[in-house]
Amino acid sequence: MQLKYRGITYEQTSPVAEVAPSLVVGKYRGQTWQLQTLKRSATQQENMELKYRGATYRTGSTQVAEPQVTSQVAPAASVLNLLRERAMHQHQVLKHRHDVLLSRAIQEVAF
């Protein structure tokens, strides 16, 4: 079925759930009914490309690789290196978040 929302046409895609009859049977107002259960639960796809207010984004987890320390340094120096690398990683994460929000704001203003 073809639908239209705010001038954009799209095809309706309804998920199909596989059901299996269960052992629960009853009667209500003279009518017999049987409860149906899902064969497997419907799960959302992990990585989907979606659009919200003109900004495209992806769902799912984005994994950021942790920095690896490969040098053989004295224990006190290695702790300082770990702290420095963690601070740099946190700065990169915050910078990336800032860039994403800025790009979304620019896209909203452009449209």
Buried (B, 14 or more C-beta within 10 A) or exposed (E): EEEEEEEEEEEEEEEEEEEEEEEEEEEEEEEEEEEEEEEEEEEEEEEEEEEEEEBEEEEEEEEEEEBEEEEEEEEEEEEEBEEEBEEEBEEEEEEEEEEEEEEBEEEEEEE
